[in-house]
Structure formats: C-alpha cells, structure tokens
C-alpha cells in the first residue's frame, strides 16, 4: 500500500481542526484523516508539536514518534495565545466541523477557547476535549502523561509478575485508549448533529478510559471486593491461558473453554488430565492453577516452540509464539492483510501502519505523509490577506 488519495473515505467533507499535541489527540485526528476527513494541525511557530523531538530515531528533522500519529494532515503554524493567532483560528472555526484539543483544564488556552462561548458563535461545532483526569473532581487540574494514567488507572498494578515490581504496558494504553474512545464520541456526535443540526462538547480522559478498559477486572472486584494483583501472562478468569516456556523460548496457549482443554490434553497425549477432578472444569482449573502450571511447564519443556505450536495448531488449540516486531513485519500474513503502507515523505518513502478497518473489503488509503512543521502555512492562510504569515 502506498500513498493514494482514492479509496474508502466515509468522513469525506468533514473538516477537523487539530489543536492537540503529543499522542491522544493526534492519534484521534489521524484516525479521522485516515477515514477521509480534512485535518489541519495547528502548531506553535516555535518547534511545534513536542513529539517532533521525541527521538531518536529521527527521519529528517522529525522523530519517528511524531511521524507515527500525524499522517494525512496539513500543518499550519499559529501562536494560539496571540490576538492575531486567535483571530485566525476563529475564522477557521467557522468552517470546521470538529475541533480536537487537549488543553489543561483551567488553563489560559481552555478559557480562550471555552466551548460555551464557541457554541454560541458556531452552534454546529463539535469539540473533543481530552484531558488526563477529567474536568471534574480533585484531580482535574493535575497534568498527566500516559505513564501517569497507567499508574493512576491501575494498569501497572495488574501488569507484570506476581510479587514483582509494577510494570507499564508496552503500548501507550492510556493515550491510545483515550484517542479511540474520543473518536467514538465524535462519530456519535456527528450522527446526532445530522439529526439536530447542533454540535456538542465531547469529553474524555486518559483515566476514564483506563477504568473503562478494566472490564472483567472491575466486575471481579465488584463481586468479591478482593484486591486483584498482577498474574504475569495468566488470565484472572481462565486457565490455562498464558505463556509457557518451551526448551528454546516462549509461546502462549488460550484455552477459553472446557472443549479446548480436552483438545489440549489430547495434543499432549495426557488423556488422564482431561478426567482429573482437579481440572475438569475451568473453575476447577482456576482453583488448582499452581498444580496445573507445574504439570504443563514440565510437559512443554520437552520440545521447541515450533514443535508445540505445530502440534497444538493441528489439534485446534489457539496458540502462538511470542513474536518480535522484526518477525511480525517480515511475516507474509502481515503483508497479506495490508497493514503496512508507504507514504511519500520529504525525506523519502516512509513506512506506516495502516488503518485497521476495511470497508467493503477495501482498506482506507494512506493519503499523505506526516507534514513538516508549518509545511502548509502559506497555503492555508493565503485567504487572510490582512494577517501576516508566521515564519
């Protein structure tokens, strides 16, 4: 997949003004761009989005972190705190459908771009506000990054080995969760605006989205009032459902029901385990988890990862080696599903992860490369003759 402006564009005609920075807001607006929206990224004239410097590695002048979440947009440099900059942005707001911002609650910029005032001038406008802890409550004014959200939201207490040090998730689950829930909120607001003609204020936070993703961990706690703890790769409600060591590395199995447990016993040539009263049902296996782990660890130590993956696949047991990124991006299956594409960047061809949803069997195209800092300032501000263009 290479840069191509044609293809599915369900948000074609929707204009998005991106006043956000770092990860959650930019990932949300990149998702809108992937879906065909016209996204303009507003950056400060002095350096722009801080993630441009979050490297190494760098491609040209920009860190790959910035490049990961800003494709499909145009970049304009405007000082939002200046009167001149605010006049420019207000003229852009008149044409915009959606604004995305992550101004700190109570900050000068949030007061300047207060939704209640904006909604009176631009009643059609949908504003997505993403914060760290939400707009209410004792933590509302606290700053936060993904790591802080993972800690405050409990993810770090549930990740890692039992009795081990707290561990953050490998992905930025705080930021990415807020981005995706924010996208859902905006899409719902667009549907409602189609019915009513009015925009609205959509808010979410890194903390709220962490809590939303607790799912079964939270309902387990609500039912028992027992504090959950990290289980390594194990599952709180299923067994065996975790990573095991072979004699040359690790792989995972996912026994999601009792029928799969019987298939696993057959694959291991251990039929007696299927009738062992300690392991008959999932609830029995949870109760006797440590004994089960000891048996399976000893069994899997006799073969290689490839050996066990082949045997378990043949018996219909969900299994996978634990792969590294170099293995994933050289895998024929990754190529077959079209999840890696190339955009034409000023520094040369740039590989990107594609949007993970197909429409009618067709994936939205990668429309353009992440913009250079202020790359489109002259183009975007050309209509404002009385306004000097920031350098």
N, C-alpha and C positions, 0 to 999 in steps of 0.2 A: 504494500500500500504506500503510495507516495502522495505528495501534496496535490489535491484535486478539489476544486470548489464545487463539483457536482456530486450528487448523491442525496441520501435522506437528509432533510432539513426541516423537521417538524416545528422548529421555532423560527423559521424564516420570517423576517419582517419585525421581529421583536428586537427592540433596541435596549441594550443594557449598559449602564454607566457603572464602571467598577472603580469605587473609591477605596477599596480594601488593599491590604498588603499581607505579606507573609504567606500563609498556606490555606487556611479555611476559606476565606473569601475568594482568593484567586482560583482555588480548585473548583469552587462553585461556579464562578464566572467562566472558567474554561469549559466546564460541562455545558453551560448554555451555548458557548461558541461552537462546541462540537455538534450541538443539536441545531445549529443553523442561525443562532441569534447574532446580531451585530453588536459586538462588545468593544467598548472604548475604555481603556485602562488609564486612569488619571494618576500621574506620579509627580512627586515633588521635583522641581528642576535640579536640586542638589542631590544627585545619586539615585533617586527613585526608590523603588521597592527594595527594602534591605536585603531580601534574598538574592539580589543580583551579586552580592558579595559573600554569600554563604558557601564558600568553597575553600580549598579545591574539592573536586576538579572544576575547571573552567572551560568553556568553549568561547573563544574570543574574549570579550570583556565580561561576560556574564557567567555566573556559577550555574552548574547543571541543576541545582535545586530550583532556581528561578525558571530555567528552561522547562522543567518538568510540569509546571502548572500554569503556563501563560500563553500557550499557543492559541491561534485563532483570533487574537485581539489586536487592536491598534493602541499605540502608546502616545499619550499627549502629556506634556509637562505643564503643570499649573500649580501655583502656590495657593492652596486652599485657604490659608489664613489671611491672605491679602484681599483687599476690597476688589481689586481688579480680577483676581482669580475667582472670587465668589460671583462676580457679575458674569464671568464666562460660564461657570458651572450652572448658574441658574438658567442661562439661555440654553444650555444643553439639556437641563432637566425638563424643559418644556417639550422636548422631542422624545424624551426617554420613556420607556415602559417600566423598566426595573432599575433600581439603584441598589448596589450591594456595598455595605460599609461595615467596618469593624472598629469604629471609634470607641474609645474607652468611655463607659457610662459616666456622665457628668463632665466630660472633657469639653474644652472650648469648641472643638470641631463638631461634637454631637449637638451642642447648643446652637451653633451656627446653622447646622442642617437638621434642625428639630423637625420630626415628622409632622407634628400637628400644624406647624406653620407651612410646611411644604404641601400638605394635603389640601390646605385652603387654596393655595395657588395652583396646584397641579393635582386635582382630585383623582385623576386616572392613575397616578403614580403608585407603584408597588415598591416598598423599601424593605430590603432584607438586612437586618442588623444582627451581626454575630458578635457575641462577647465571650469572655472566659467563664463567668459565673452567673450570668443572667442580670436583668435590670433591677431586680428586687432582692431584698434580703441583706444580711450583714456582710456578705462577700461581694456585693455588686460592684463596689469601686475598686476591687483588687485586680491588678494586672495578672495575666497568665499566659503561658505558652503550653504547648502540647504536653510536655513533661509534667507540668504542674497539674493539668487536668487529669492525666493518668493517675497521679498520686491522689489528688482530692476526690476523684471519682471511683477509687477502689481498684482500678485495673491492676496497679502494681502490687496490691496485696493478694491478688488472685493469680499472678503470673510468676513463674519460677518454681524452684524445687521446694518441697515441704521443708520447713525449718531453715530455708536458705534466705539469703538477702533479697530484699524487694527487687523486682526486675521490671523494666518497662517493656512494652510490646515492641517488636522490631519495626512495625509501621507506626506512623503518627496517627493513632486511632482517635485521639481527641480532636485534632483538627479535621481529619477526613470524615469522621462521623458528623461533626457539625456542618461541614460542607454539604454532605449528602442529604441530611435532614433539612438543611436550608433550601436546597434545590427542590425537594419535595414540597416544602411550604410555598415557594414561589410558583411552582407549577399549579398548585391548588388555587393560589390567589389569582393566577391568570384565568383559570377556568371560571372562578366566581366573578371576576371582572367582566368576562364575556356575557354573563347573565345580568349583572347590575350596572356595569359601566364605571364602577368605582374601584380604585386601588385600595391597598391597606398596608399596615405595618406588620411585617412578619419578623418575629424574633426567635432566635435560638442561641444556645451557648454550648461551649465545649463540655461543661459539667452536665447540663441537662441530657446531652446526647450520650455521655458516658453512662448515666443512670438508665437511659432507655435501652442501652445495649446489655445491661445486666441480665435481662430476660430470665432464664431459669435460675441463675444465681440468686436473683432477688426473690423470686417466688419460693425457692427453697428456704431462704431466710425468713420470709413472712410466715411460712408454715411451721417452722421449727424454732425460730428465734435463736438459732445456733450460729455463731460467727463462722463463716466459711474461710477456708485458707487455701493457699496455693497447692496444687496437686501435680506439679510438673507438667507432663503432657497428658495426664489422665483426665477423665471426664467425671464430674460430680455425680452424674445420674446413670452412667453406663459403664459396663465392664465386660470384656476387655476392650478398651477404646483409647489407645495411647501408643507411644513409641516403645519399641523393644530393640535391644541390641542383637544383631547377628554377629558372626565372628569377624566381620570386616566393616561394620558400620551400623547405622540405624535405619529402621523403617517403621511405618505405622500401620496398625490394623484398626478397623472401625466396625465392631460387632454391635450393630444397632438393634438387634432383636434376637430372640432365642433360636430362630431358624438359622441365623448366621452362626450362632455359637455351635450348633450341631455340625454345620459345614466346616467350621474351623477344626473341630475335634476329628472329623474325617480326614481333613488335609494333613493333620499332624499324626495320623494313624494312631490316635489315642481315643478309641470309642468309649472307653470306660469313663472318661471325663464327662461325656455327654449325659451319663446316668448318675454321676456323683451327686449326692444330695446337696453338697455344698455349692454346686454350680448349675443346678437345674434351670433356675430362672434368673433373670437379670438381678432381681432383688437379692437372691442368694449370692450371686457373684459379687455384688457390691458389699455385702456383709463379710464375705471371705476374700476380699480383694487382695490382701497381702499374700495369702496362700496361693491364689491363682497366679499372681505375678511371679512368684517363685517358680512355679511349675512352668509357665510359659517362657520365662527368661532362660531357664535351663534348656528347654526344647529348642528355642531359636538360636542358642549359642552354637548349635551343631552345624549350622550352614551359613552360607553367604546371604547378603541382602538379595542378590539376583535370584538365588535358589528359592528363597522363601516367597519372594514376590511372584515368581512364576507359578509355584505350587498353589499359593493362595488364590491367585487370579484364576487358575484352572478350576478351582473349587467354588468360585463365586464369592469369595470373601473380599470385601473392599480393602485394598492395600496400596501403599505407595512408598517408594524410597523417599528419604528426606533429601530433596534436591537443592542444589545451589543455583544462583541466578545464571551463571555461565552455562549450566546444563539446561536450564529452562529455555533460555533464548537461543540455544542451538538445537532444540528438540523439534522434530518435524511436525508434531502436533501443534506447537505454538505457531508455527508458520501456517499450518492448515486452517486454523481458526482466525487468522488475520489480525492478531492482537499487537503486532509491531508494524509501524509505518515509518515513512521518512518525509520530512518537510525540508524545504529549500531555505536554509538559514544563510545569513550573510557570511558566516564562516565556513559554509559548506553543507552537505547533506547531514541532517540531524535526525537520528532515530528517536521515535516517541512511542509510548504506549497508547494504543487506540482506545476509543470509547467502547465500553464493554457490553453494549446493547445493539442488536441488529433490528432493523425494521424491514419486514417482508424479506428476510434473509440477506439484507444488504446493510453493511456497517456504515455509519456516518463517516465521511471522509475527513482526513486531516486537511483543513482548509488553508492554513498559513502558519508560518513559523512564529515562535515567540518573538515579539517585537524588540528591537533595540530601544534603549532609553530615549524617549521623545521622538521616535522614528517618524511618527505621523503628525507631529505638532503643526507643521505648516499646512498640511492637507486639511486637518480638522478645523483649524482656526482661520482658514482662508476667508470665511464669510464674515469674520468680525473685523472689519477694516479699522475700527476705532481702537482696537485692542492690540497692544504690542505683543509680539510672539515671544515667550520666554526662550532664552537660549539654552 
